[in-house]
């Protein structure tokens, strides 16, 4: 009995040591200002409002797909680590509708609840929503248009859908 008890105790101790020494899953945060797979046909979520000439010159976030959350997303490239992608405004160097373009205003600020307008150079309309998961009040920005967001959505944007 004494020998069996020692074997169980040693086995339990080895198991406890292996559990306490295991490394936690790694986590990484990356930042992006561009989720557009095209070099010219993008929807720009704009940091500031339209200028008097009807164009934007401000930081932007580019996309040509639906964005469930303007915060970003997470994924696991190998099943054990987690990568968090955060969306932010930047100067993308792209020209959008009517000469609109991106500059350094809002540089590095998160996209969620920080947008004032949209410039749609995509071939499809985009809808900006108040809530994540395409819910709540929204505004549709048609292809070829520059628009300020409505008072309800200005700095209250949480998701966008490509129609």
PLY file of the C-alpha trace (Angstrom):
ply
format ascii 1.0
element vertex 163
property float x
property float y
property float z
element edge 162
property int vertex1
property int vertex2
end_header
0.00 0.00 0.00
2.75 2.41 0.90
4.47 1.84 -2.46
1.18 2.29 -4.39
0.50 5.50 -2.47
3.95 6.85 -3.42
3.40 6.05 -7.12
0.05 7.87 -7.08
1.57 10.84 -5.25
4.50 11.08 -7.68
2.18 10.78 -10.68
-0.17 13.45 -9.30
2.78 15.72 -8.55
4.19 15.32 -12.06
0.77 16.10 -13.56
0.39 19.22 -11.40
3.86 20.40 -12.38
3.16 19.91 -16.08
-0.13 21.83 -15.82
1.44 24.72 -13.93
4.42 24.91 -16.32
2.42 24.88 -19.54
2.63 28.11 -21.47
-0.55 30.10 -22.02
-1.85 30.64 -25.54
-0.09 33.59 -27.09
-1.97 36.75 -28.00
-1.00 39.48 -30.43
-2.65 42.76 -31.44
-2.10 44.22 -34.88
-3.51 47.42 -36.38
-4.80 47.96 -39.90
-6.29 50.83 -41.87
-7.12 48.87 -45.01
-9.48 45.94 -45.51
-9.91 46.66 -49.23
-8.75 44.03 -51.69
-8.74 46.55 -54.57
-6.36 49.42 -55.18
-9.09 51.75 -56.48
-12.61 50.42 -55.75
-12.95 51.02 -52.01
-15.40 52.51 -49.52
-13.67 55.06 -47.30
-14.94 55.57 -43.77
-13.78 59.12 -43.10
-12.55 60.68 -39.84
-13.66 64.29 -40.53
-16.60 65.86 -42.37
-16.73 66.97 -46.00
-14.85 70.13 -46.90
-16.63 73.03 -48.61
-15.78 71.71 -52.09
-17.72 68.48 -51.48
-14.67 66.28 -50.96
-12.88 64.69 -48.01
-9.29 65.32 -47.01
-8.97 63.42 -43.75
-7.84 60.15 -42.22
-9.72 57.15 -43.58
-10.32 53.44 -43.19
-10.78 51.52 -46.46
-12.92 48.46 -47.09
-14.78 46.70 -49.88
-16.58 44.15 -47.73
-19.07 44.11 -44.88
-17.53 44.96 -41.50
-19.39 43.27 -38.61
-17.66 45.58 -36.13
-15.69 48.77 -36.71
-13.53 47.76 -33.74
-11.96 44.92 -35.74
-11.90 41.15 -35.33
-9.98 38.18 -33.90
-8.69 35.01 -35.49
-6.46 32.07 -34.63
-3.85 31.28 -37.29
-2.80 27.98 -35.72
-5.50 26.99 -33.23
-3.57 28.06 -30.14
-2.63 31.72 -30.54
-5.11 34.57 -30.97
-4.52 37.60 -33.17
-6.65 40.69 -32.53
-6.94 43.04 -35.50
-7.89 46.62 -34.59
-9.20 49.05 -37.21
-7.74 52.57 -37.23
-7.70 55.70 -39.39
-4.65 56.47 -41.53
-3.32 58.14 -44.64
-3.76 55.39 -47.24
-2.58 57.39 -50.25
-5.64 56.46 -52.30
-7.92 58.82 -54.25
-11.64 58.24 -53.75
-14.73 60.06 -55.10
-14.43 63.64 -56.49
-10.79 63.90 -55.49
-11.39 62.83 -51.89
-8.38 61.36 -50.23
-6.82 60.41 -46.95
-4.45 62.48 -44.82
-3.02 62.24 -41.32
-5.95 63.62 -39.31
-7.22 61.01 -36.89
-4.06 58.99 -37.51
-4.13 55.92 -35.28
-7.59 56.58 -33.80
-9.96 53.63 -33.75
-12.68 53.56 -36.41
-15.59 52.62 -34.14
-17.52 55.71 -32.99
-15.04 58.11 -34.63
-16.31 58.55 -38.22
-17.89 61.67 -39.72
-18.54 60.57 -43.31
-18.09 58.14 -46.15
-16.62 58.24 -49.65
-17.83 55.39 -51.83
-15.58 54.51 -54.77
-16.76 50.88 -54.60
-19.12 49.56 -57.29
-21.67 48.66 -54.57
-23.52 50.75 -52.00
-22.40 50.62 -48.36
-24.59 51.06 -45.31
-23.15 52.44 -42.04
-24.88 51.27 -38.83
-25.18 52.65 -35.30
-24.65 49.20 -33.70
-22.38 46.25 -34.40
-23.78 43.33 -36.39
-25.57 45.64 -38.86
-28.23 46.80 -36.38
-29.92 50.04 -35.40
-30.23 53.27 -37.37
-28.26 53.33 -40.61
-27.32 55.47 -43.58
-26.75 54.15 -47.10
-23.98 55.73 -49.16
-24.44 54.94 -52.83
-21.59 54.18 -55.22
-19.91 57.36 -56.46
-21.05 59.53 -53.53
-19.37 61.48 -50.74
-21.61 62.07 -47.70
-21.36 63.28 -44.15
-22.91 60.87 -41.68
-26.24 61.94 -40.20
-26.32 63.49 -36.72
-27.45 60.09 -35.39
-24.43 58.29 -36.84
-21.66 60.90 -36.66
-19.11 59.52 -34.18
-21.59 56.70 -33.44
-20.65 54.24 -36.19
-20.22 50.60 -35.21
-20.51 48.46 -38.37
-20.98 48.71 -42.13
-22.47 46.45 -44.75
-21.62 46.16 -48.42
-24.94 45.81 -50.25
0 1
1 2
2 3
3 4
4 5
5 6
6 7
7 8
8 9
9 10
10 11
11 12
12 13
13 14
14 15
15 16
16 17
17 18
18 19
19 20
20 21
21 22
22 23
23 24
24 25
25 26
26 27
27 28
28 29
29 30
30 31
31 32
32 33
33 34
34 35
35 36
36 37
37 38
38 39
39 40
40 41
41 42
42 43
43 44
44 45
45 46
46 47
47 48
48 49
49 50
50 51
51 52
52 53
53 54
54 55
55 56
56 57
57 58
58 59
59 60
60 61
61 62
62 63
63 64
64 65
65 66
66 67
67 68
68 69
69 70
70 71
71 72
72 73
73 74
74 75
75 76
76 77
77 78
78 79
79 80
80 81
81 82
82 83
83 84
84 85
85 86
86 87
87 88
88 89
89 90
90 91
91 92
92 93
93 94
94 95
95 96
96 97
97 98
98 99
99 100
100 101
101 102
102 103
103 104
104 105
105 106
106 107
107 108
108 109
109 110
110 111
111 112
112 113
113 114
114 115
115 116
116 117
117 118
118 119
119 120
120 121
121 122
122 123
123 124
124 125
125 126
126 127
127 128
128 129
129 130
130 131
131 132
132 133
133 134
134 135
135 136
136 137
137 138
138 139
139 140
140 141
141 142
142 143
143 144
144 145
145 146
146 147
147 148
148 149
149 150
150 151
151 152
152 153
153 154
154 155
155 156
156 157
157 158
158 159
159 160
160 161
161 162
